[in-house]
């Protein structure tokens, strides 16, 4: 039996400040949520090992994700763009469903990323879906936005409850594997 080497993929999170990028990583990697807010300064990289199924033979594959979290100010992105996005295999573009403006800003983030990454799988994530009475965006808005990008899907999530967090990363890993194969 041949043992395959683990895949190592860089995943970059993008989006405005306070949409939940750092909290998304904390929920996915450590299964924890802290509703206190602190700005990410510069970049932060978190590692997580996951297992995904091969689409053909259903064998389990080891994947090491390097999850890059970038501060949420686009004005600094042009300075960091090359180093931040170099080698990126997949993107998670996060907006806050209680602030429509955060979705309106994603094209700028995606444009900067795609300039370096080329066509990589993308998940558009509308976070904070648990805040029912405050929503300015729904799943149709997120899916319609995602349809404007090659190899992109859109989901709602709640980092607070954990809704769709694992699914987001699983989907991105499956799409990155298909692109690799």
C-alpha positions, 0 to 999 in steps of 0.5 A, spaced: 500 500 500 502 506 497 502 512 503 501 519 499 504 525 502 500 530 505 497 536 502 499 543 504 495 548 502 495 556 504 488 559 505 487 566 505 481 570 509 479 576 506 474 582 508 473 588 512 474 589 519 469 586 524 466 581 519 469 575 523 475 572 520 479 571 526 473 568 530 472 564 524 479 561 524 478 560 532 472 556 531 474 552 526 481 550 529 480 551 536 472 550 537 471 556 541 468 563 540 470 569 544 465 575 542 470 580 544 473 584 538 480 585 537 483 588 531 488 583 527 495 587 526 498 585 520 497 578 518 496 571 523 498 564 520 494 558 524 495 551 522 490 545 522 491 538 520 484 535 516 482 529 513 478 529 506 476 524 502 479 522 495 473 524 490 474 517 486 477 512 491 474 515 497 481 514 501 482 519 507 488 524 505 491 528 510 491 536 509 495 541 512 492 548 512 496 554 513 490 559 514 492 566 513 488 572 517 489 579 514 488 585 517 481 588 515 483 595 512 484 595 504 488 601 504 494 596 507 493 591 502 497 593 496 503 593 500 502 586 503 498 583 497 504 579 493 507 576 500 500 575 503 497 571 497 503 568 494 502 560 494 495 561 496 490 555 494 484 557 496 480 564 499 475 565 504 471 572 503 467 574 509 462 579 509 457 581 515 450 579 514 448 585 518 452 590 514 451 590 507 457 595 506 461 589 507 459 585 501 459 591 497 467 591 499 469 584 497 470 585 490 476 590 491 479 584 496 477 579 491 480 583 485 487 584 489 487 577 491 486 574 484 491 578 481 496 574 485 493 567 486 489 567 479 483 562 479 483 558 485 477 556 489 473 561 493 468 561 498 464 567 499 461 567 507 456 571 510 457 571 517 453 572 523 447 569 520 445 568 528 443 575 528 436 574 525 433 581 527 439 585 524 440 582 517 441 586 511 443 580 507 440 573 505 443 567 502 440 569 495 445 575 496 451 571 498 449 566 492 448 571 487 455 575 489 458 568 488 456 566 482 460 572 479 466 569 480 469 563 477 469 556 482 466 560 487 460 558 492 456 562 497 454 560 504 451 563 510 455 562 517 455 563 524 461 563 528 458 564 534 454 558 534 458 554 529 453 553 523 457 552 517 464 553 519 466 546 518 462 545 512 466 552 509 473 549 510 471 542 508 468 545 501 474 549 500 478 543 501 474 539 496 475 544 491 482 545 492 483 537 491 479 537 485 483 543 482 490 539 484 488 533 481 
